[in-house]
């Protein structure tokens, strides 16, 4: 499935819901990027596989908490 959307459509959607769509998307992207960078830093800080497994479990719990 493929669709196309133009800037006018985005503006109309934003006006309908009272949102600045570009700002919302930029905010979401920024948040996801920060989480990804944080996760990578944590993985690099803790070198052993045992520590990495523990960090991964913690990160999964955090992701689950954020999604609830």
C-alpha positions as CSV (number, residue, x, y, z in Angstrom):
1,X,0.0,0.0,0.0
2,X,1.4,3.4,-1.0
3,X,0.0,6.8,-0.3
4,X,1.0,10.4,-0.8
5,X,0.5,13.3,1.4
6,X,1.4,16.9,0.7
7,X,2.1,19.9,3.0
8,X,-1.5,21.2,2.6
9,X,-2.9,17.8,3.8
10,X,-0.6,17.9,6.8
11,X,-1.8,21.4,7.7
12,X,-5.4,20.4,7.3
13,X,-4.9,17.5,9.6
14,X,-3.1,19.7,12.1
15,X,-5.9,22.3,12.0
16,X,-8.6,19.6,12.4
17,X,-7.0,18.2,15.6
18,X,-5.5,21.5,16.8
19,X,-1.9,20.3,16.6
20,X,1.3,21.4,14.9
21,X,2.0,18.2,13.1
22,X,5.6,19.1,12.2
23,X,6.4,20.0,15.8
24,X,4.8,16.8,17.1
25,X,6.8,14.6,14.6
26,X,10.0,16.4,15.4
27,X,9.3,15.9,19.1
28,X,8.6,12.2,18.7
29,X,11.7,11.8,16.6
30,X,13.9,13.6,19.1
31,X,12.5,11.5,22.0
32,X,13.2,8.2,20.1
33,X,16.7,9.3,19.1
34,X,17.5,10.3,22.7
35,X,16.3,6.8,23.9
36,X,18.4,5.1,21.2
37,X,21.5,7.1,22.1
38,X,21.0,6.4,25.8
39,X,20.6,2.7,25.2
40,X,23.8,2.6,23.1
41,X,25.7,4.4,25.8
42,X,24.5,2.1,28.5
43,X,25.4,-1.0,26.4
44,X,28.9,0.4,25.8
45,X,29.5,1.3,29.5
46,X,28.8,-2.2,30.6
47,X,31.1,-4.6,28.7
48,X,30.4,-8.1,30.0
49,X,27.6,-10.1,28.6
50,X,26.1,-10.6,32.0
51,X,26.0,-6.9,32.6
52,X,24.6,-6.3,29.1
53,X,21.8,-8.8,29.7
54,X,20.9,-7.0,32.9
55,X,21.0,-3.6,31.2
56,X,18.8,-5.0,28.4
57,X,16.2,-6.3,30.9
58,X,16.2,-2.9,32.6
59,X,15.8,-1.1,29.2
60,X,12.9,-3.4,28.3
61,X,11.2,-2.6,31.5
62,X,11.6,1.1,30.9
63,X,10.2,0.7,27.4
64,X,7.3,-1.3,28.7
65,X,6.6,1.4,31.4
66,X,6.8,4.2,28.8
67,X,4.3,2.4,26.5
68,X,1.7,1.7,29.2
